[in-house]
Every structure is written in structure tokens, then in C-alpha cells.
Amino acid sequence: MPLISREDPELITSSSLLFDDNGAIRARYDKIHMFDVNIIEDEQGIYNESSIYQRGEHITVVDTPVGRLGMTICYDLRFPCLFQALRMQGADLIAVPAGFYTFNR
């Protein structure tokens, strides 16, 4: 979800929120790795998230009733160092909400 940047109120981030069972926000993760690619087989062709969103600066690990949760978003999946860092901060589980595109050949 787009949220106002924590670093600059003039910018937005692609963010994920974790709510507790009372509806309070327990954690926020701002996506670190922007999806900036050129796909020739796709009608749109160019995806340039960094032209819209400010990248996040912090990894997020939060305690939950089922263990320590590491938070990521979509394209972060392609960067194993992020997952290693989450694990080093004690993540037992890692969430990866994603909306990958598909194209017809």
C-alpha cells in the first residue's frame, strides 16, 4: 500500500503494515528493492517503481504470537541478503506479499 514516507513527507513508499488482534499497527515495512525492469514480452514494457516510490531504509522484524516475523514485499524476494539479514535479526517467519504480473506470449 502506498504510504507517506517516514523520511520525507513529500514522497511515498510501497509499504506493508502488520496489525495486532485489536487492530493497532504493530509494524511497518517500506519496500527496499524497487522493481525497475524492462520486459520486451510485455505490453507495458517498462516498470519503474523508483520513479514513484522512495525505497525503504530499514529491515523489519517484529514479535508475533507465532514467532518473530520478518517483513518484505514482492520484488524483495530476488535479494537473498535481505532474507539473511532478517534471519540474523531473529526472524522465524518471513512474509512476502506480492502481485507479480503475467503476460501472454
N, CA, C and O atoms as CSV, one atom per row, in Angstrom:
chain,resi,resn,atom,element,x,y,z
A,1,MET,N,N,0.838,-1.171,0.000
A,1,MET,CA,C,0.000,0.000,0.000
A,1,MET,C,C,0.883,1.233,0.000
A,1,MET,O,O,1.901,1.253,0.692
A,2,PRO,N,N,0.529,2.252,-0.745
A,2,PRO,CA,C,1.305,3.489,-0.738
A,2,PRO,C,C,1.069,4.249,0.568
A,2,PRO,O,O,-0.072,4.461,0.980
A,3,LEU,N,N,2.164,4.653,1.208
A,3,LEU,CA,C,2.090,5.453,2.431
A,3,LEU,C,C,3.059,6.621,2.323
A,3,LEU,O,O,4.014,6.576,1.548
A,4,ILE,N,N,2.810,7.658,3.098
A,4,ILE,CA,C,3.725,8.795,3.141
A,4,ILE,C,C,5.047,8.329,3.736
A,4,ILE,O,O,5.074,7.622,4.744
A,5,SER,N,N,6.135,8.731,3.103
A,5,SER,CA,C,7.469,8.341,3.551
A,5,SER,C,C,7.752,8.830,4.959
A,5,SER,O,O,7.342,9.926,5.342
A,6,ARG,N,N,8.458,8.005,5.731
A,6,ARG,CA,C,8.871,8.418,7.071
A,6,ARG,C,C,10.041,9.388,7.005
A,6,ARG,O,O,10.258,10.153,7.944
A,7,GLU,N,N,10.809,9.371,5.898
A,7,GLU,CA,C,11.970,10.232,5.765
A,7,GLU,C,C,11.640,11.581,5.130
A,7,GLU,O,O,12.279,12.584,5.443
A,8,ASP,N,N,10.637,11.613,4.231
A,8,ASP,CA,C,10.307,12.842,3.501
A,8,ASP,C,C,8.803,12.863,3.229
A,8,ASP,O,O,8.323,12.075,2.414
A,9,PRO,N,N,8.051,13.740,3.886
A,9,PRO,CA,C,6.596,13.760,3.725
A,9,PRO,C,C,6.126,14.123,2.324
A,9,PRO,O,O,4.931,14.042,2.040
A,10,GLU,N,N,7.035,14.520,1.445
A,10,GLU,CA,C,6.685,14.821,0.066
A,10,GLU,C,C,6.720,13.572,-0.816
A,10,GLU,O,O,6.284,13.622,-1.966
A,11,LEU,N,N,7.234,12.452,-0.294
A,11,LEU,CA,C,7.383,11.219,-1.060
A,11,LEU,C,C,6.498,10.125,-0.491
A,11,LEU,O,O,5.994,10.236,0.627
A,12,ILE,N,N,6.309,9.047,-1.286
A,12,ILE,CA,C,5.547,7.894,-0.805
A,12,ILE,C,C,6.425,6.645,-0.878
A,12,ILE,O,O,7.405,6.589,-1.621
A,13,THR,N,N,6.043,5.661,-0.094
A,13,THR,CA,C,6.722,4.372,-0.091
A,13,THR,C,C,5.698,3.284,-0.399
A,13,THR,O,O,4.499,3.458,-0.178
A,14,SER,N,N,6.187,2.172,-0.908
A,14,SER,CA,C,5.370,0.974,-1.049
A,14,SER,C,C,5.562,0.215,0.253
A,14,SER,O,O,6.656,-0.276,0.532
A,15,SER,N,N,4.513,0.116,1.044
A,15,SER,CA,C,4.659,-0.350,2.416
A,15,SER,C,C,3.705,-1.480,2.756
A,15,SER,O,O,2.680,-1.680,2.105
A,16,SER,N,N,4.074,-2.210,3.794
A,16,SER,CA,C,3.240,-3.270,4.350
A,16,SER,C,C,3.083,-2.998,5.840
A,16,SER,O,O,4.042,-2.645,6.526
A,17,LEU,N,N,1.871,-3.165,6.323
A,17,LEU,CA,C,1.590,-2.951,7.746
A,17,LEU,C,C,1.198,-4.267,8.404
A,17,LEU,O,O,0.561,-5.120,7.787
A,18,LEU,N,N,1.585,-4.418,9.657
A,18,LEU,CA,C,1.169,-5.570,10.466
A,18,LEU,C,C,0.281,-5.044,11.584
A,18,LEU,O,O,0.681,-4.168,12.350
A,19,PHE,N,N,-0.935,-5.593,11.669
A,19,PHE,CA,C,-1.897,-5.195,12.698
A,19,PHE,C,C,-1.990,-6.284,13.758
A,19,PHE,O,O,-1.876,-7.469,13.446
A,20,ASP,N,N,-2.199,-5.885,15.015
A,20,ASP,CA,C,-2.423,-6.878,16.059
A,20,ASP,C,C,-3.910,-7.240,16.112
A,20,ASP,O,O,-4.703,-6.729,15.322
A,21,ASP,N,N,-4.278,-8.107,17.028
A,21,ASP,CA,C,-5.662,-8.587,17.092
A,21,ASP,C,C,-6.656,-7.527,17.569
A,21,ASP,O,O,-7.866,-7.754,17.531
A,22,ASN,N,N,-6.156,-6.368,18.019
A,22,ASN,CA,C,-7.025,-5.254,18.389
A,22,ASN,C,C,-7.107,-4.195,17.296
A,22,ASN,O,O,-7.767,-3.171,17.469
A,23,GLY,N,N,-6.435,-4.441,16.165
A,23,GLY,CA,C,-6.472,-3.511,15.058
A,23,GLY,C,C,-5.422,-2.414,15.111
A,23,GLY,O,O,-5.425,-1.513,14.272
A,24,ALA,N,N,-4.519,-2.479,16.092
A,24,ALA,CA,C,-3.454,-1.483,16.195
A,24,ALA,C,C,-2.287,-1.878,15.286
A,24,ALA,O,O,-1.995,-3.062,15.119
A,25,ILE,N,N,-1.631,-0.885,14.707
A,25,ILE,CA,C,-0.469,-1.152,13.874
A,25,ILE,C,C,0.696,-1.567,14.770
A,25,ILE,O,O,1.077,-0.835,15.683
A,26,ARG,N,N,1.250,-2.733,14.505
A,26,ARG,CA,C,2.390,-3.249,15.278
A,26,ARG,C,C,3.709,-3.034,14.562
A,26,ARG,O,O,4.749,-2.916,15.209
A,27,ALA,N,N,3.686,-2.982,13.219
A,27,ALA,CA,C,4.931,-2.811,12.472
A,27,ALA,C,C,4.624,-2.262,11.087
A,27,ALA,O,O,3.522,-2.401,10.557
A,28,ARG,N,N,5.644,-1.637,10.531
A,28,ARG,CA,C,5.570,-1.124,9.157
A,28,ARG,C,C,6.880,-1.459,8.462
A,28,ARG,O,O,7.962,-1.282,9.021
A,29,TYR,N,N,6.760,-1.950,7.226
A,29,TYR,CA,C,7.933,-2.201,6.407
A,29,TYR,C,C,7.775,-1.422,5.114
A,29,TYR,O,O,6.744,-1.513,4.448
A,30,ASP,N,N,8.802,-0.655,4.761
A,30,ASP,CA,C,8.828,0.076,3.498
A,30,ASP,C,C,9.745,-0.680,2.541
A,30,ASP,O,O,10.911,-0.928,2.849
A,31,LYS,N,N,9.212,-1.038,1.388
A,31,LYS,CA,C,9.919,-1.851,0.405
A,31,LYS,C,C,11.286,-1.254,0.050
A,31,LYS,O,O,11.396,-0.076,-0.290
A,32,ILE,N,N,12.312,-2.088,0.136
A,32,ILE,CA,C,13.683,-1.649,-0.108
A,32,ILE,C,C,14.062,-1.740,-1.584
A,32,ILE,O,O,14.693,-0.828,-2.118
A,33,HIS,N,N,13.683,-2.829,-2.244
A,33,HIS,CA,C,14.112,-3.079,-3.620
A,33,HIS,C,C,13.001,-2.728,-4.606
A,33,HIS,O,O,11.967,-3.392,-4.657
A,34,MET,N,N,13.228,-1.689,-5.376
A,34,MET,CA,C,12.239,-1.249,-6.354
A,34,MET,C,C,12.304,-2.114,-7.621
A,34,MET,O,O,13.373,-2.564,-8.034
A,35,PHE,N,N,11.146,-2.328,-8.213
A,35,PHE,CA,C,11.019,-3.128,-9.427
A,35,PHE,C,C,11.216,-2.192,-10.615
A,35,PHE,O,O,10.260,-1.600,-11.117
A,36,ASP,N,N,12.450,-2.067,-11.053
A,36,ASP,CA,C,12.806,-1.232,-12.204
A,36,ASP,C,C,13.352,-2.153,-13.287
A,36,ASP,O,O,14.531,-2.506,-13.276
A,37,VAL,N,N,12.485,-2.542,-14.225
A,37,VAL,CA,C,12.891,-3.504,-15.252
A,37,VAL,C,C,12.276,-3.140,-16.599
A,37,VAL,O,O,11.307,-2.386,-16.687
A,38,ASN,N,N,12.869,-3.696,-17.627
A,38,ASN,CA,C,12.395,-3.570,-18.998
A,38,ASN,C,C,12.049,-4.980,-19.474
A,38,ASN,O,O,12.927,-5.842,-19.523
A,39,ILE,N,N,10.790,-5.228,-19.825
A,39,ILE,CA,C,10.354,-6.565,-20.242
A,39,ILE,C,C,9.801,-6.457,-21.657
A,39,ILE,O,O,8.709,-5.930,-21.868
A,40,ILE,N,N,10.549,-6.950,-22.606
A,40,ILE,CA,C,10.151,-6.770,-24.005
A,40,ILE,C,C,8.923,-7.593,-24.390
A,40,ILE,O,O,8.226,-7.240,-25.342
A,41,GLU,N,N,8.641,-8.693,-23.664
A,41,GLU,CA,C,7.484,-9.524,-23.998
A,41,GLU,C,C,6.170,-8.975,-23.440
A,41,GLU,O,O,5.113,-9.572,-23.639
A,42,ASP,N,N,6.235,-7.856,-22.752
A,42,ASP,CA,C,5.078,-7.300,-22.054
A,42,ASP,C,C,4.590,-6.044,-22.769
A,42,ASP,O,O,5.404,-5.278,-23.286
A,43,GLU,N,N,3.272,-5.816,-22.808
A,43,GLU,CA,C,2.717,-4.624,-23.471
A,43,GLU,C,C,3.212,-3.329,-22.849
A,43,GLU,O,O,3.521,-2.376,-23.565
A,44,GLN,N,N,3.289,-3.282,-21.525
A,44,GLN,CA,C,3.756,-2.065,-20.857
A,44,GLN,C,C,5.249,-1.872,-21.094
A,44,GLN,O,O,5.702,-0.754,-21.338
A,45,GLY,N,N,6.011,-2.958,-21.022
A,45,GLY,CA,C,7.429,-2.925,-21.346
A,45,GLY,C,C,8.341,-2.442,-20.247
A,45,GLY,O,O,9.312,-3.123,-19.917
A,46,ILE,N,N,8.064,-1.291,-19.669
A,46,ILE,CA,C,8.945,-0.718,-18.655
A,46,ILE,C,C,8.183,-0.567,-17.340
A,46,ILE,O,O,7.077,-0.027,-17.296
A,47,TYR,N,N,8.801,-1.055,-16.285
A,47,TYR,CA,C,8.281,-0.886,-14.929
A,47,TYR,C,C,9.352,-0.135,-14.156
A,47,TYR,O,O,10.491,-0.595,-14.071
A,48,ASN,N,N,9.005,1.004,-13.597
A,48,ASN,CA,C,9.995,1.847,-12.946
A,48,ASN,C,C,9.435,2.356,-11.619
A,48,ASN,O,O,9.068,3.525,-11.500
A,49,GLU,N,N,9.372,1.468,-10.623
A,49,GLU,CA,C,8.813,1.846,-9.316
A,49,GLU,C,C,9.560,3.005,-8.676
A,49,GLU,O,O,8.959,3.815,-7.969
A,50,SER,N,N,10.871,3.092,-8.917
A,50,SER,CA,C,11.643,4.148,-8.256
A,50,SER,C,C,11.267,5.546,-8.754
A,50,SER,O,O,11.652,6.540,-8.139
A,51,SER,N,N,10.525,5.634,-9.851
A,51,SER,CA,C,10.056,6.948,-10.302
A,51,SER,C,C,8.833,7.403,-9.500
A,51,SER,O,O,8.456,8.574,-9.539
A,52,ILE,N,N,8.217,6.458,-8.769
A,52,ILE,CA,C,7.020,6.762,-7.987
A,52,ILE,C,C,7.301,6.693,-6.487
A,52,ILE,O,O,6.870,7.557,-5.723
A,53,TYR,N,N,8.031,5.650,-6.075
A,53,TYR,CA,C,8.223,5.362,-4.659
A,53,TYR,C,C,9.649,5.630,-4.192
A,53,TYR,O,O,10.613,5.447,-4.935
A,54,GLN,N,N,9.755,6.067,-2.945
A,54,GLN,CA,C,11.059,6.143,-2.287
A,54,GLN,C,C,11.344,4.773,-1.698
A,54,GLN,O,O,10.460,4.156,-1.104
A,55,ARG,N,N,12.564,4.294,-1.857
A,55,ARG,CA,C,12.902,2.993,-1.293
A,55,ARG,C,C,13.008,3.088,0.226
A,55,ARG,O,O,13.385,4.123,0.774
A,56,GLY,N,N,12.665,1.984,0.893
A,56,GLY,CA,C,12.792,1.911,2.335
A,56,GLY,C,C,14.249,1.826,2.750
A,56,GLY,O,O,15.119,1.482,1.950
A,57,GLU,N,N,14.501,2.141,4.003
A,57,GLU,CA,C,15.866,2.167,4.526
A,57,GLU,C,C,16.094,1.149,5.642
A,57,GLU,O,O,17.227,0.968,6.088
A,58,HIS,N,N,15.036,0.487,6.095
A,58,HIS,CA,C,15.162,-0.347,7.296
A,58,HIS,C,C,14.512,-1.710,7.087
A,58,HIS,O,O,13.444,-1.816,6.483
A,59,ILE,N,N,15.174,-2.755,7.598
A,59,ILE,CA,C,14.505,-4.045,7.614
A,59,ILE,C,C,13.632,-4.107,8.864
A,59,ILE,O,O,13.871,-3.398,9.841
A,60,THR,N,N,12.615,-4.969,8.815
A,60,THR,CA,C,11.637,-5.020,9.894
A,60,THR,C,C,11.437,-6.456,10.355
A,60,THR,O,O,11.090,-7.337,9.569
A,61,VAL,N,N,11.665,-6.670,11.653
A,61,VAL,CA,C,11.375,-7.945,12.309
A,61,VAL,C,C,10.566,-7.613,13.551
A,61,VAL,O,O,10.955,-6.748,14.336
A,62,VAL,N,N,9.448,-8.291,13.732
A,62,VAL,CA,C,8.539,-7.972,14.841
A,62,VAL,C,C,8.072,-9.250,15.521
A,62,VAL,O,O,7.857,-10.273,14.871
A,63,ASP,N,N,7.917,-9.177,16.837
A,63,ASP,CA,C,7.392,-10.312,17.592
A,63,ASP,C,C,5.902,-10.466,17.331
A,63,ASP,O,O,5.155,-9.488,17.332
A,64,THR,N,N,5.477,-11.715,17.107
A,64,THR,CA,C,4.059,-12.044,16.948
A,64,THR,C,C,3.763,-13.242,17.835
A,64,THR,O,O,4.696,-13.865,18.343
A,65,PRO,N,N,2.499,-13.584,18.038
A,65,PRO,CA,C,2.157,-14.752,18.860
A,65,PRO,C,C,2.711,-16.074,18.311
A,65,PRO,O,O,2.833,-17.043,19.060
A,66,VAL,N,N,3.044,-16.124,17.029
A,66,VAL,CA,C,3.544,-17.379,16.444
A,66,VAL,C,C,5.040,-17.350,16.162
A,66,VAL,O,O,5.570,-18.305,15.593
A,67,GLY,N,N,5.732,-16.286,16.543
A,67,GLY,CA,C,7.172,-16.188,16.334
A,67,GLY,C,C,7.552,-14.822,15.804
A,67,GLY,O,O,6.696,-13.964,15.586
A,68,ARG,N,N,8.855,-14.625,15.597
A,68,ARG,CA,C,9.353,-13.346,15.076
A,68,ARG,C,C,9.168,-13.313,13.561
A,68,ARG,O,O,9.638,-14.197,12.845
A,69,LEU,N,N,8.473,-12.274,13.086
A,69,LEU,CA,C,8.107,-12.142,11.679
A,69,LEU,C,C,8.994,-11.121,10.990
A,69,LEU,O,O,9.094,-9.975,11.427
A,70,GLY,N,N,9.642,-11.548,9.902
A,70,GLY,CA,C,10.374,-10.643,9.035
A,70,GLY,C,C,9.455,-10.201,7.913
A,70,GLY,O,O,8.723,-11.014,7.348
A,71,MET,N,N,9.490,-8.906,7.587
A,71,MET,CA,C,8.581,-8.364,6.580
A,71,MET,C,C,9.344,-7.971,5.323
A,71,MET,O,O,10.404,-7.349,5.396
A,72,THR,N,N,8.793,-8.341,4.163
A,72,THR,CA,C,9.321,-7.968,2.862
A,72,THR,C,C,8.134,-7.663,1.951
A,72,THR,O,O,6.983,-7.819,2.358
A,73,ILE,N,N,8.410,-7.233,0.731
A,73,ILE,CA,C,7.345,-7.008,-0.255
A,73,ILE,C,C,7.850,-7.443,-1.626
A,73,ILE,O,O,8.914,-7.007,-2.067
A,74,CYS,N,N,7.100,-8.289,-2.287
A,74,CYS,CA,C,7.207,-8.622,-3.698
A,74,CYS,C,C,8.636,-8.795,-4.216
A,74,CYS,O,O,9.268,-9.818,-3.953
A,75,TYR,N,N,9.149,-7.805,-4.948
A,75,TYR,CA,C,10.442,-7.913,-5.632
A,75,TYR,C,C,11.610,-8.103,-4.668
A,75,TYR,O,O,12.676,-8.554,-5.088
A,76,ASP,N,N,11.441,-7.770,-3.388
A,76,ASP,CA,C,12.471,-8.055,-2.383
A,76,ASP,C,C,12.883,-9.527,-2.425
A,76,ASP,O,O,14.000,-9.884,-2.051
A,77,LEU,N,N,11.966,-10.367,-2.886
A,77,LEU,CA,C,12.201,-11.806,-2.965
A,77,LEU,C,C,13.474,-12.144,-3.737
A,77,LEU,O,O,14.075,-13.190,-3.495
A,78,ARG,N,N,13.888,-11.293,-4.646
A,78,ARG,CA,C,15.049,-11.561,-5.504
A,78,ARG,C,C,16.387,-11.238,-4.842
A,78,ARG,O,O,17.430,-11.362,-5.484
A,79,PHE,N,N,16.381,-10.828,-3.575
A,79,PHE,CA,C,17.591,-10.365,-2.913
A,79,PHE,C,C,17.840,-11.157,-1.630
A,79,PHE,O,O,17.355,-10.783,-0.562
A,80,PRO,N,N,18.598,-12.252,-1.735
A,80,PRO,CA,C,18.803,-13.141,-0.594
A,80,PRO,C,C,19.480,-12.477,0.607
A,80,PRO,O,O,19.286,-12.922,1.738
A,81,CYS,N,N,20.262,-11.431,0.388
A,81,CYS,CA,C,20.917,-10.760,1.520
A,81,CYS,C,C,19.890,-10.170,2.483
A,81,CYS,O,O,20.128,-10.124,3.690
A,82,LEU,N,N,18.750,-9.719,1.958
A,82,LEU,CA,C,17.692,-9.205,2.826
A,82,LEU,C,C,17.173,-10.313,3.734
A,82,LEU,O,O,16.960,-10.094,4.926
A,83,PHE,N,N,16.973,-11.489,3.178
A,83,PHE,CA,C,16.460,-12.610,3.959
A,83,PHE,C,C,17.485,-13.088,4.977
A,83,PHE,O,O,17.120,-13.504,6.076
A,84,GLN,N,N,18.760,-13.032,4.619
A,84,GLN,CA,C,19.815,-13.377,5.575
A,84,GLN,C,C,19.822,-12.381,6.728
A,84,GLN,O,O,19.968,-12.775,7.885
A,85,ALA,N,N,19.664,-11.095,6.424
A,85,ALA,CA,C,19.638,-10.067,7.465
A,85,ALA,C,C,18.424,-10.236,8.379
A,85,ALA,O,O,18.530,-10.070,9.594
A,86,LEU,N,N,17.275,-10.566,7.795
A,86,LEU,CA,C,16.081,-10.813,8.608
A,86,LEU,C,C,16.319,-11.985,9.553
A,86,LEU,O,O,15.970,-11.923,10.731
A,87,ARG,N,N,16.905,-13.035,9.037
A,87,ARG,CA,C,17.192,-14.216,9.861
A,87,ARG,C,C,18.186,-13.869,10.972
A,87,ARG,O,O,18.042,-14.324,12.106
A,88,MET,N,N,19.197,-13.058,10.638
A,88,MET,CA,C,20.186,-12.652,11.648
A,88,MET,C,C,19.556,-11.809,12.748
A,88,MET,O,O,20.065,-11.763,13.868
A,89,GLN,N,N,18.444,-11.138,12.429
A,89,GLN,CA,C,17.725,-10.370,13.449
A,89,GLN,C,C,16.660,-11.217,14.143
A,89,GLN,O,O,15.829,-10.693,14.884
A,90,GLY,N,N,16.690,-12.527,13.899
A,90,GLY,CA,C,15.834,-13.439,14.646
A,90,GLY,C,C,14.524,-13.814,13.998
A,90,GLY,O,O,13.664,-14.388,14.666
A,91,ALA,N,N,14.331,-13.514,12.716
A,91,ALA,CA,C,13.066,-13.867,12.060
A,91,ALA,C,C,12.893,-15.387,12.015
A,91,ALA,O,O,13.772,-16.115,11.553
A,92,ASP,N,N,11.740,-15.845,12.505
A,92,ASP,CA,C,11.357,-17.253,12.409
A,92,ASP,C,C,10.504,-17.483,11.165
A,92,ASP,O,O,10.545,-18.551,10.554
A,93,LEU,N,N,9.736,-16.467,10.804
A,93,LEU,CA,C,8.829,-16.488,9.649
A,93,LEU,C,C,9.123,-15.250,8.804
A,93,LEU,O,O,9.579,-14.231,9.322
A,94,ILE,N,N,8.857,-15.348,7.496
A,94,ILE,CA,C,9.028,-14.187,6.633
A,94,ILE,C,C,7.798,-14.064,5.730
A,94,ILE,O,O,7.415,-15.010,5.042
A,95,ALA,N,N,7.193,-12.878,5.751
A,95,ALA,CA,C,6.034,-12.596,4.904
A,95,ALA,C,C,6.522,-11.933,3.615
A,95,ALA,O,O,7.394,-11.064,3.642
A,96,VAL,N,N,5.942,-12.362,2.475
A,96,VAL,CA,C,6.302,-11.802,1.174
A,96,VAL,C,C,5.020,-11.543,0.376
A,96,VAL,O,O,4.746,-12.267,-0.582
A,97,PRO,N,N,4.224,-10.525,0.747
A,97,PRO,CA,C,3.053,-10.212,-0.075
A,97,PRO,C,C,3.521,-9.755,-1.451
A,97,PRO,O,O,4.474,-8.984,-1.569
A,98,ALA,N,N,2.842,-10.237,-2.490
A,98,ALA,CA,C,3.330,-9.949,-3.849
A,98,ALA,C,C,2.179,-9.865,-4.837
A,98,ALA,O,O,1.111,-10.440,-4.626
A,99,GLY,N,N,2.417,-9.143,-5.911
A,99,GLY,CA,C,1.476,-9.044,-7.016
A,99,GLY,C,C,2.236,-9.125,-8.311
A,99,GLY,O,O,2.379,-8.119,-9.005
A,100,PHE,N,N,2.729,-10.300,-8.657
A,100,PHE,CA,C,3.525,-10.449,-9.868
A,100,PHE,C,C,2.638,-10.372,-11.104
A,100,PHE,O,O,1.492,-10.822,-11.099
A,101,TYR,N,N,3.182,-9.805,-12.138
A,101,TYR,CA,C,2.465,-9.667,-13.391
A,101,TYR,C,C,2.561,-10.978,-14.175
A,101,TYR,O,O,3.414,-11.822,-13.899
A,102,THR,N,N,1.686,-11.127,-15.137
A,102,THR,CA,C,1.779,-12.226,-16.097
A,102,THR,C,C,1.637,-11.636,-17.497
A,102,THR,O,O,1.054,-10.565,-17.666
A,103,PHE,N,N,2.154,-12.313,-18.471
A,103,PHE,CA,C,1.993,-11.843,-19.842
A,103,PHE,C,C,1.771,-13.035,-20.755
A,103,PHE,O,O,2.184,-14.155,-20.454
A,104,ASN,N,N,1.120,-12.779,-21.856
A,104,ASN,CA,C,0.862,-13.833,-22.847
A,104,ASN,C,C,1.911,-13.755,-23.937
A,104,ASN,O,O,2.301,-12.671,-24.374
A,105,ARG,N,N,2.356,-14.908,-24.363
A,105,ARG,CA,C,3.347,-14.938,-25.442
A,105,ARG,C,C,2.667,-15.187,-26.757
A,105,ARG,O,O,3.329,-15.248,-27.793
